[in-house]
């Protein structure tokens, strides 16, 4: 009888915990919102470099692309909902790997700023 009441109490405690504490959160992702071959290649190189960077668990990177049919494409990188890098690809050959390397360097700078703000107890919002 005592075991049943203990199990019942444990079950009630589990059920009564707020839903927010039981939610699974994802971080450290590179999300691909590109549509052209240049964009897909850029994401391939960028994600390859990003995987090798330590302490990126709480940072989400999204790579967007806007295509202009007669002009080329604009590609930009957002980290934690802030645009940190933007580049333009024409309709012909572009050095996508070099652009991805530049974007990773810019991302490292932003990642260092975010981590420094966290360590110093500041905010990551530049407008505050």
RAUR-V168741 format. One record per residue. N is the residue number from 1. RES is the residue in three letters. NEAR is the number of other C-alpha atoms within 10 Angstrom. D_FIRST is the distance of its C-alpha to the first C-alpha in Angstrom with 1 decimal. Layout:
n-><N;N>
res-><RES;RES>
near-><NEAR;NEAR>
d_first-><D_FIRST;D_FIRST>
This chain:
n-><1;2;3;4;5;6;7;8;9;10;11;12;13;14;15;16;17;18;19;20;21;22;23;24;25;26;27;28;29;30;31;32;33;34;35;36;37;38;39;40;41;42;43;44;45;46;47;48;49;50;51;52;53;54;55;56;57;58;59;60;61;62;63;64;65;66;67;68;69;70;71;72;73;74;75;76;77;78;79;80;81;82;83;84;85;86;87;88;89;90;91;92;93;94;95;96;97;98;99;100;101;102;103;104;105;106;107;108;109;110;111;112;113;114;115;116;117;118;119;120;121;122;123;124;125;126;127;128>
res-><UNK;UNK;UNK;UNK;UNK;UNK;UNK;UNK;UNK;UNK;UNK;UNK;UNK;UNK;UNK;UNK;UNK;UNK;UNK;UNK;UNK;UNK;UNK;UNK;UNK;UNK;UNK;UNK;UNK;UNK;UNK;UNK;UNK;UNK;UNK;UNK;UNK;UNK;UNK;UNK;UNK;UNK;UNK;UNK;UNK;UNK;UNK;UNK;UNK;UNK;UNK;UNK;UNK;UNK;UNK;UNK;UNK;UNK;UNK;UNK;UNK;UNK;UNK;UNK;UNK;UNK;UNK;UNK;UNK;UNK;UNK;UNK;UNK;UNK;UNK;UNK;UNK;UNK;UNK;UNK;UNK;UNK;UNK;UNK;UNK;UNK;UNK;UNK;UNK;UNK;UNK;UNK;UNK;UNK;UNK;UNK;UNK;UNK;UNK;UNK;UNK;UNK;UNK;UNK;UNK;UNK;UNK;UNK;UNK;UNK;UNK;UNK;UNK;UNK;UNK;UNK;UNK;UNK;UNK;UNK;UNK;UNK;UNK;UNK;UNK;UNK;UNK;UNK>
near-><5;7;8;9;10;11;11;12;12;12;11;11;10;11;10;9;10;9;8;8;8;9;8;6;8;10;12;14;16;19;15;18;17;21;13;14;9;23;23;17;15;24;25;16;17;23;18;13;14;20;12;9;12;7;10;17;11;11;16;16;23;19;22;19;21;16;16;11;8;8;12;16;21;16;20;20;27;18;17;18;11;13;14;16;19;15;15;16;18;13;13;8;8;12;10;20;16;13;19;23;16;15;20;21;14;15;20;15;12;17;18;12;13;17;15;14;14;12;10;8;9;12;13;15;10;6;5;6>
d_first-><0.0;3.8;5.4;5.2;6.4;8.7;10.0;10.6;12.5;14.4;15.4;16.6;18.6;20.1;21.2;22.5;24.9;28.5;30.0;32.9;30.8;29.5;33.1;35.0;38.4;41.3;44.2;47.1;48.3;51.8;52.1;55.2;56.9;60.3;62.2;65.4;66.0;66.9;63.6;61.6;63.5;63.0;59.2;59.3;61.1;59.3;55.8;57.0;58.0;55.0;52.6;54.3;53.8;50.9;48.7;49.0;45.3;45.4;48.8;49.5;53.0;54.4;57.8;59.7;63.0;65.6;68.3;71.9;73.6;77.1;76.2;73.2;69.7;68.1;64.9;62.8;59.7;57.1;54.6;51.9;53.9;57.1;60.2;61.2;63.6;66.0;68.6;71.0;71.6;74.9;75.3;76.7;75.5;73.5;72.0;68.4;67.2;69.1;67.7;64.1;64.9;66.2;63.2;60.9;63.0;62.7;58.9;58.7;60.5;58.2;55.1;56.5;57.1;53.5;52.0;54.5;53.5;49.8;50.6;52.8;50.3;52.8;52.4;53.3;55.0;58.8;59.4;57.5>
